[in-house]
Every structure is written in C-alpha cells, then in structure tokens.
Amino acid sequence: MKYFYFLLISIFMSSCCSTKQIAQTKPKNTELLKPLTVEEIPTIEKDNITQTVEVIDNNGKVIVGVETIEEADDILKALETEKQTQIFNHSSWNNLLQKHVTNHGVVNYKGFKKDAKILRNYIASLGELKPNDDWTKQEKLAYWINAYNAMTIDLILRNYPINSIKDIDKPWEQRLWKLGNKWYNLDEIEHQIIRKMNEPRIHFALVCAAKSCPKLHNKAFTGLSLENDLTMLTKGFLADKSKNDITQNNLKLSKIFKWFAKDFKIDGSLIDFLNQYTDVNISDKAKKSFKDYNWYLNE
C-alpha cells in the first residue's frame, strides 16, 4: 500500500512540475508549493454512510483518497519532503564538488578551472530564486552556504594560479556576483546573512580556500541534509589535530574560535559548545591558546 501512495505522489508531483517544480537549469516559474490540507468528506457506500479521508491540493483538487487520517498524514509528510527537496536544485554544484574535491577537502583548482563556465552558470541560477519567507531556516542556510562556497571557488579561479586567497586584493570585499537585483561580496553574505541566523556550526561549513580553514564539503548542502552535515563537519573539524588539539585541561584551538568567539556563546560558554561535539570531557578550567593559521591554498 505504501508503494501505491508514493506512486500517486510521484504522479502528482510530475503533473505539477511545469508550474511548481524548479528547473535544473534556468527556472522560469518560482512559485512554491503551498501546504496541503486533509479533509473528511462523507460518502455513500452500500447504503451506509462512511468517512473517506481525501488529500487535496491548494486548488481543491483531490490527490488521493485513503481510509484514515494517519494514512493521509503520511502522504502529507512525503509531499512536504518532496517539496523541500525542490526548493532549489543544487545538483550542478554538487556534481562539481564530487568531481573536483576529495573526501578530505582537497580542491583540484586546475580541474575546476576547466568547468568555470558551469560554476558561473550555477551562481547565476542562484540569482533567479533567492530565499523568501516560505523557506525554512535550513533551506535558507543551505542556499547561502552553497552560494558562499561557490563564490569563494570562483574568486580563486578568477585569480588562479595563486598561493593564497590573501594574495588577492581585498578578496572578501569584491562585489563580483549578482543575485537578483543586488551585487554581493563574501563579507556581506557571511556577516550580514549567514551569521545572523545564529547557527555557530556554519563556521565549519564555510570555506576560505586555505589549509587551516574547515575542509570544503564535497557535497552540496540541502535543507534536508544540513543538520547532519553540520554536526558531522563540526565533529570532524574539532577532531582534526592539524586544526585543534583538545585535551581535558588544555585547548589549542583554531583561530576561528577567537575571531568569532561570540558565535559560540549563544547557548552557553565555548567549553559548553565544544563538549557537545568532542569525545573529550573538557574542564571548565582548561587553559586555552590558538594555533597559527595557514593561509596557503587548500589544494
């Protein structure tokens, strides 16, 4: 029965794709699917009045009829999941990451440069569907983190070959990318948009193309995957001895924890934050220092 419901869902989503599904390349219609409703409608069967639960769309069209509210709820959850995966299609960025970035975050800039046009087309597509109030926090964060990382790669490619992003004049202040009607730079996206969403783990998903930066995740972020990805990347960054050396009473930390100290104190102290994502039970009295930062390119 479950497969029947998902078949019906697939048929419904396919029939709506021309008006409500975001195209993989150049979206023309950016209308988002509105929440569906469940309604009980009396019907007559064998001279006995029964209740049939019908799942209807926002235009009042019946998608499917089922026997119980629970079955209808399952269908609604599946539809909402399907909707969420289609808020924005990051597949072209995902393909580039899979092709040019290793599991350890090492970037093949020479290979990336050959696909620079595909990268810029992806960035251009970001401008055709910017986040709005209908998007969840996770969807917005995924969009802007992907945008930031793609733009960072593009900035490097525009100046490659170089030894470091700091060889570029004011790299984080250059307004090189137009999304919608506005030109953006990396500083604005990081400090005025992403950090204001009060999610400290973003610092382990954003990359600055340097060896001491968090590794570039070789998969595109999505609203559905973001929570697990941020947890995984945070734990991985803290466990990396080249970036952090953590014991119960002594902390040698990445300067990220110095530069963005207040971001890690939203729900307690820095120690409280670290203890959530390390296997070490860090003492509140642990001594703290910061490692030198290696700005050489992450290739």
PEPE-V715464 format. One record per residue. N is the residue number from 1. RES is the residue in three letters. PSI is psi in degrees with one decimal (999 if undefined). Layout:
BEGIN
N,RES,PSI
N,RES,PSI
END
This chain:
BEGIN
1,MET,-38.2
2,LYS,-40.6
3,TYR,-32.7
4,PHE,-42.6
5,TYR,-43.7
6,PHE,-30.4
7,LEU,-44.4
8,LEU,-40.5
9,ILE,-43.6
10,SER,-41.5
11,ILE,-43.2
12,PHE,-46.2
13,MET,-37.1
14,SER,-38.7
15,SER,-22.6
16,CYS,-4.1
17,CYS,-27.9
18,SER,-22.8
19,THR,-21.8
20,LYS,-7.5
21,GLN,136.5
22,ILE,127.6
23,ALA,154.8
24,GLN,-27.2
25,THR,-74.4
26,LYS,94.2
27,PRO,134.8
28,LYS,-38.3
29,ASN,117.7
30,THR,21.5
31,GLU,129.6
32,LEU,151.6
33,LEU,132.4
34,LYS,157.2
35,PRO,139.0
36,LEU,167.3
37,THR,160.5
38,VAL,132.1
39,GLU,135.5
40,GLU,127.8
41,ILE,123.2
42,PRO,137.6
43,THR,163.9
44,ILE,121.4
45,GLU,123.8
46,LYS,42.6
47,ASP,8.2
48,ASN,133.8
49,ILE,124.0
50,THR,172.0
51,GLN,122.9
52,THR,128.7
53,VAL,123.4
54,GLU,134.4
55,VAL,121.7
56,ILE,153.6
57,ASP,-178.2
58,ASN,-8.6
59,ASN,4.1
60,GLY,7.6
61,LYS,131.5
62,VAL,126.9
63,ILE,-50.0
64,VAL,150.2
65,GLY,136.2
66,VAL,177.7
67,GLU,-28.2
68,THR,158.8
69,ILE,-38.2
70,GLU,-42.6
71,GLU,-40.3
72,ALA,-40.4
73,ASP,-40.7
74,ASP,-40.3
75,ILE,-42.0
76,LEU,-42.5
77,LYS,-39.9
78,ALA,-39.8
79,LEU,-40.5
80,GLU,-38.3
81,THR,-43.7
82,GLU,-41.9
83,LYS,-45.0
84,GLN,-38.8
85,THR,-14.4
86,GLN,9.3
87,ILE,-47.8
88,PHE,139.8
89,ASN,106.9
90,HIS,20.0
91,SER,-35.5
92,SER,-37.3
93,TRP,-41.5
94,ASN,-43.0
95,ASN,-40.2
96,LEU,-41.9
97,LEU,-43.6
98,GLN,-32.9
99,LYS,-35.9
100,HIS,2.5
101,VAL,131.4
102,THR,171.4
103,ASN,-19.7
104,HIS,5.5
105,GLY,11.1
106,VAL,129.5
107,VAL,132.1
108,ASN,87.9
109,TYR,-31.4
110,LYS,-43.7
111,GLY,-41.0
112,PHE,-38.2
113,LYS,-31.9
114,LYS,-23.4
115,ASP,24.8
116,ALA,-35.3
117,LYS,-40.8
118,ILE,-41.1
119,LEU,-45.6
120,ARG,-30.4
121,ASN,-38.6
122,TYR,-46.9
123,ILE,-40.3
124,ALA,-38.1
125,SER,-28.8
126,LEU,-31.8
127,GLY,-13.2
128,GLU,-10.6
129,LEU,85.4
130,LYS,153.9
131,PRO,145.4
132,ASN,-175.2
133,ASP,-17.0
134,ASP,-15.1
135,TRP,147.1
136,THR,166.1
137,LYS,-40.5
138,GLN,-39.9
139,GLU,-39.7
140,LYS,-45.6
141,LEU,-44.3
142,ALA,-44.2
143,TYR,-52.2
144,TRP,-33.4
145,ILE,-45.1
146,ASN,-43.5
147,ALA,-47.8
148,TYR,-47.5
149,ASN,-39.8
150,ALA,-39.7
151,MET,-35.3
152,THR,-44.7
153,ILE,-43.2
154,ASP,-40.2
155,LEU,-44.2
156,ILE,-45.2
157,LEU,-33.4
158,ARG,-22.1
159,ASN,0.2
160,TYR,141.6
161,PRO,137.5
162,ILE,165.4
163,ASN,-27.3
164,SER,151.3
165,ILE,-25.1
166,LYS,-5.6
167,ASP,-15.2
168,ILE,139.3
169,ASP,119.3
170,LYS,60.4
171,PRO,-34.1
172,TRP,-2.9
173,GLU,-4.7
174,GLN,123.2
175,ARG,89.5
176,LEU,-9.1
177,TRP,127.6
178,LYS,120.0
179,LEU,115.4
180,GLY,-124.9
181,ASN,11.5
182,LYS,141.9
183,TRP,134.9
184,TYR,154.2
185,ASN,171.0
186,LEU,-36.9
187,ASP,-47.7
188,GLU,-42.7
189,ILE,-42.0
190,GLU,-51.6
191,HIS,-32.2
192,GLN,-15.9
193,ILE,-64.9
194,ILE,-49.2
195,ARG,-27.3
196,LYS,-5.2
197,MET,1.8
198,ASN,48.9
199,GLU,95.2
200,PRO,-24.4
201,ARG,-9.8
202,ILE,-24.3
203,HIS,-13.6
204,PHE,7.5
205,ALA,-27.7
206,LEU,140.5
207,VAL,149.0
208,CYS,15.2
209,ALA,25.9
210,ALA,157.3
211,LYS,-32.5
212,SER,-6.5
213,CYS,160.8
214,PRO,150.6
215,LYS,149.1
216,LEU,115.8
217,HIS,130.3
218,ASN,29.8
219,LYS,145.9
220,ALA,143.3
221,PHE,146.3
222,THR,164.7
223,GLY,-35.2
224,LEU,-35.6
225,SER,-11.9
226,LEU,-47.6
227,GLU,-50.6
228,ASN,-39.9
229,ASP,-44.6
230,LEU,-39.9
231,THR,-46.2
232,MET,-45.7
233,LEU,-36.7
234,THR,-48.0
235,LYS,-41.2
236,GLY,-40.7
237,PHE,-43.4
238,LEU,-29.9
239,ALA,-12.0
240,ASP,110.3
241,LYS,-23.2
242,SER,-15.5
243,LYS,-30.9
244,ASN,139.7
245,ASP,107.7
246,ILE,123.6
247,THR,176.3
248,GLN,-36.5
249,ASN,2.3
250,ASN,129.0
251,LEU,121.3
252,LYS,101.7
253,LEU,160.3
254,SER,147.2
255,LYS,-10.4
256,ILE,-36.6
257,PHE,-14.8
258,LYS,-46.1
259,TRP,-34.5
260,PHE,37.9
261,ALA,-44.4
262,LYS,-25.1
263,ASP,-25.3
264,PHE,8.9
265,LYS,20.8
266,ILE,-41.6
267,ASP,36.4
268,GLY,-156.3
269,SER,171.4
270,LEU,-40.8
271,ILE,-40.9
272,ASP,-42.7
273,PHE,-49.5
274,LEU,-39.2
275,ASN,-18.7
276,GLN,-24.6
277,TYR,11.3
278,THR,158.1
279,ASP,-10.9
280,VAL,135.8
281,ASN,93.7
282,ILE,133.3
283,SER,146.3
284,ASP,-19.1
285,LYS,12.8
286,ALA,138.2
287,LYS,145.4
288,LYS,134.5
289,SER,172.9
290,PHE,139.9
291,LYS,155.5
292,ASP,148.8
293,TYR,125.6
294,ASN,111.3
295,TRP,3.8
296,TYR,150.0
297,LEU,142.2
298,ASN,59.9
299,GLU,999
END
